[in-house]
Amino acid sequence: MKYLNWREDYKKALQTLKNSLDKLWQDPGEYEEFIKDSVIQRFEYTTELMWKLLKAYLDEVHWLECYSPKSCLKTAQQVWVIDNLEKYFEMIYCRNLSSHIYNENQVNEIVSQIDSFIPYFQQIYDNLTTSNPNN
């Protein structure tokens, strides 16, 4: 199953995002700017992997099709993979916004929002792990 490969990639991406955030909150020192950039970059690719994982899961397990991040999230909510659709839409919005930030205030705002998304990223991984007979 292709989605099992996506799930492992997603797990790794989520862990690197968590590691970057941990480093930022512990003691970034003189590298704070670079670590924030790292957090944003890792958030972007974790978000991309998230919806591609959902797309593969929905197709292979439920035989449901979706073609965009928002349509995959809506469908995932229908099959009980996620439960707070608005928070996931906020993630997609921040992902799109993160490509167009140009000042330190915007960077700080995005980074603090990214931290609040971690439990939602984790929810997808946990739900797809426990609902899969091929763990």
C-alpha positions as CSV (number, residue, x, y, z in Angstrom):
1,M,0.0,0.0,0.0
2,K,1.4,3.3,-1.1
3,Y,-0.1,5.2,1.8
4,L,2.1,3.2,4.2
5,N,5.2,4.6,2.6
6,W,3.7,8.1,2.8
7,R,2.9,7.5,6.4
8,E,6.5,6.7,7.2
9,D,7.7,9.8,5.3
10,Y,5.2,11.8,7.2
11,K,6.3,10.4,10.5
12,K,9.9,11.4,9.8
13,A,8.9,14.9,8.6
14,L,6.8,15.5,11.7
15,Q,9.7,14.4,13.9
16,T,12.1,16.8,12.2
17,L,9.5,19.6,12.6
18,K,9.2,18.8,16.3
19,N,13.0,18.7,16.7
20,S,13.3,22.2,15.1
21,L,10.7,23.6,17.4
22,D,12.3,22.0,20.4
23,K,15.7,23.6,19.5
24,L,14.0,26.9,19.0
25,W,12.3,26.9,22.4
26,Q,15.3,25.5,24.3
27,D,18.1,27.9,23.4
28,P,18.5,29.0,19.8
29,G,21.2,31.5,20.7
30,E,22.8,33.3,17.7
31,Y,21.1,30.9,15.3
32,E,17.5,31.8,16.1
33,E,16.8,33.3,12.7
34,F,18.1,30.2,10.9
35,I,16.1,27.8,13.2
36,K,12.9,29.8,12.6
37,D,13.6,29.4,8.9
38,S,14.1,25.7,9.4
39,V,10.8,25.5,11.3
40,I,8.9,27.2,8.5
41,Q,10.5,25.0,5.8
42,R,9.8,21.8,7.8
43,F,6.2,23.0,8.4
44,E,5.8,23.5,4.7
45,Y,6.9,20.0,3.7
46,T,5.1,18.3,6.6
47,T,1.9,20.0,5.5
48,E,2.4,18.8,1.9
49,L,3.1,15.3,3.1
50,M,0.0,15.4,5.3
51,W,-2.5,16.0,2.6
52,K,-0.7,13.6,0.2
53,L,-0.8,10.9,2.9
54,L,-4.5,11.6,3.4
55,K,-5.1,11.4,-0.3
56,A,-3.4,8.0,-0.6
57,Y,-5.1,6.7,2.5
58,L,-8.6,7.8,1.4
59,D,-8.0,6.3,-2.0
60,E,-6.5,3.0,-1.0
61,V,-8.5,2.2,2.2
62,H,-11.8,3.9,1.6
63,W,-11.9,4.2,-2.2
64,L,-12.6,7.9,-1.9
65,E,-11.0,10.5,-4.2
66,C,-9.8,14.0,-3.3
67,Y,-7.8,16.4,-5.4
68,S,-6.7,19.2,-3.1
69,P,-5.6,19.8,0.5
70,K,-9.0,21.1,1.5
71,S,-11.0,18.4,-0.2
72,C,-8.8,15.7,1.3
73,L,-9.3,17.2,4.8
74,K,-13.0,17.4,4.3
75,T,-13.1,13.8,3.3
76,A,-10.8,12.7,6.1
77,Q,-13.2,14.3,8.6
78,Q,-16.1,12.3,7.1
79,V,-14.2,9.0,7.8
80,W,-13.2,10.2,11.3
81,V,-9.4,10.6,10.7
82,I,-9.6,14.2,11.9
83,D,-12.1,16.1,14.0
84,N,-11.3,19.8,13.9
85,L,-11.6,20.7,10.3
86,E,-11.2,24.5,10.9
87,K,-7.9,24.0,12.6
88,Y,-6.6,21.9,9.6
89,F,-7.9,24.6,7.2
90,E,-5.9,27.1,9.3
91,M,-2.8,24.9,8.8
92,I,-3.3,25.1,5.0
93,Y,-3.8,28.8,5.2
94,C,-0.6,29.2,7.2
95,R,1.3,27.0,4.8
96,N,0.2,29.1,1.9
97,L,1.0,32.3,3.8
98,S,4.5,31.0,4.8
99,S,5.7,31.4,1.2
100,H,5.0,35.1,1.3
101,I,6.3,36.4,4.6
102,Y,8.7,39.2,4.5
103,N,9.3,40.6,8.0
104,E,10.2,39.3,11.4
105,N,6.7,39.9,13.0
106,Q,5.1,37.7,10.4
107,V,7.8,35.0,10.9
108,N,7.2,35.0,14.7
109,E,3.5,34.8,14.2
110,I,3.7,31.9,11.8
111,V,6.2,30.0,14.0
112,S,3.9,30.4,17.1
113,Q,1.0,29.0,15.1
114,I,3.1,26.1,13.8
115,D,3.7,25.1,17.4
116,S,0.0,24.9,18.0
117,F,-0.5,22.6,15.0
118,I,1.7,19.8,16.3
119,P,-1.1,17.9,18.1
120,Y,-3.2,18.0,14.9
121,F,-0.3,16.7,12.8
122,Q,0.1,14.0,15.4
123,Q,-3.6,13.2,15.4
124,I,-3.4,12.2,11.7
125,Y,-0.4,9.9,12.3
126,D,-2.0,8.3,15.3
127,N,-5.3,7.7,13.7
128,L,-3.8,6.3,10.5
129,T,-1.6,4.0,12.6
130,T,-4.3,2.7,14.8
131,S,-6.9,2.3,12.1
132,N,-4.6,0.4,9.8
133,P,-4.7,-3.4,9.9
134,N,-1.2,-3.6,8.3
135,N,0.6,-1.5,11.0
